[in-house]
Amino acid sequence: EVQLVESGGGLVQPGGSLRLSCEASGFTLSVATMNWSRRAPGKGLEWISTLDSSGNTYYTNSVKGRFTVSRDNAKNTLYLQLNSLKSEDTAMYYCGLGASRGQGTQVTVSS
């Protein structure tokens, strides 16, 4: 059974950083194509990043140069490093494998 558990969210000031983690179980992360998405208050789900099984990374334009996706195969864990955070990055962040998503972790950017 695929299980994804996100963590690492919190309250951060504009310009700050966070690292989100996604612990995966039930499959091998290193051969999977994984996604990060987010849902801001009152908005729909937005794709923000993909890390494919070859190690290629993809980002939506609004986070390019600020967010970095990576994985630790030994820990079967996916990460999303968030830098230079803005108020518009406030959202619930989810990692995903196909149609499966975790419960999410809340990121709030506010002074």
C-alpha positions as a printed Julia matrix, in Angstrom:
111×3 Matrix{Float64}:
  0.0    0.0     0.0
  1.35   3.4    -0.98
  1.72   5.76    1.96
  3.03   9.32    1.83
  3.58  11.41    4.94
  4.55  15.07    4.58
  6.18  17.15    7.3
  8.29  20.26    7.77
  5.73  22.98    7.24
  5.28  25.92    9.55
  5.1   29.67    9.92
  7.95  31.6     8.33
  8.62  35.24    7.55
  8.85  36.48    3.96
 12.29  35.72    2.59
 12.68  32.73    4.88
 13.22  29.06    4.12
 11.72  25.7     4.95
 12.46  22.13    3.96
  9.5   19.86    3.45
  9.85  16.09    3.72
  7.73  13.31    2.3
  8.34   9.88    3.79
  7.27   7.2     1.34
  6.4    3.58    2.0
  4.93   0.76   -0.02
  7.1    1.48   -3.05
 10.68   2.36   -4.01
 11.09   6.1    -4.34
 14.19   5.9    -6.54
 12.24   4.4    -9.45
  9.17   6.58   -9.09
  8.16   9.9   -10.59
  7.13  12.1    -7.7
  5.29  15.38   -7.6
  4.8   18.27   -5.22
  1.61  20.29   -5.42
 -0.06  22.89   -3.24
 -3.46  24.31   -2.5
 -3.65  27.94   -1.44
 -6.65  29.21    0.55
 -9.68  29.44   -1.72
 -7.82  28.08   -4.75
 -7.47  24.81   -6.6
 -4.63  22.31   -6.49
 -1.51  23.64   -8.22
  1.32  21.47   -9.5
  4.69  22.94   -8.53
  7.41  20.35   -9.08
  8.27  16.89  -10.42
 11.27  14.66   -9.86
 11.31  11.74  -12.27
 12.99   8.37  -11.95
 15.97   9.59  -14.02
 16.58  12.48  -11.65
 15.2   15.14  -13.95
 13.46  18.01  -12.2
 10.67  20.28  -13.35
  9.16  23.37  -11.75
  6.28  25.69  -12.34
  7.48  29.17  -13.28
  6.44  30.83  -10.04
  8.88  28.72   -7.97
 11.81  28.28  -10.38
 15.05  29.38   -8.78
 13.5   29.35   -5.3
 12.37  25.75   -4.72
 14.46  22.6    -5.14
 13.17  19.04   -5.19
 15.42  16.14   -4.18
 15.28  12.68   -2.71
 17.23  10.43   -0.35
 16.95   6.92   -1.71
 18.34   5.35    1.44
 15.6    6.99    3.5
 12.94   6.61    0.78
 12.17  10.27    1.38
 11.39  13.12   -0.99
 12.24  16.71   -0.11
 11.25  20.17   -1.23
 13.56  23.01   -0.22
 11.68  26.31   -0.17
 13.8   29.47   -0.25
 12.98  33.17   -0.62
  9.44  32.48    0.48
  6.67  34.92   -0.38
  3.22  35.44    1.09
  1.74  33.9    -2.05
  3.51  30.63   -1.24
  1.14  30.17    1.69
 -0.63  26.88    1.05
 -1.04  23.25    2.05
  1.74  21.32    0.35
  1.34  17.73   -0.82
  3.67  15.13   -2.26
  2.2   12.73   -4.75
  2.72   9.52   -6.67
  0.27   9.37   -9.53
 -3.18   9.88   -8.01
 -1.97   9.21   -4.46
 -1.22  12.11   -2.11
 -0.36  12.49    1.53
 -2.29  14.49    4.1
 -0.23  17.59    3.41
  1.82  20.01    5.46
  0.86  23.66    5.96
  3.23  26.45    4.97
  2.31  29.95    6.1
  4.43  32.9     5.03
  3.66  35.99    7.06
  5.4   38.74    8.97
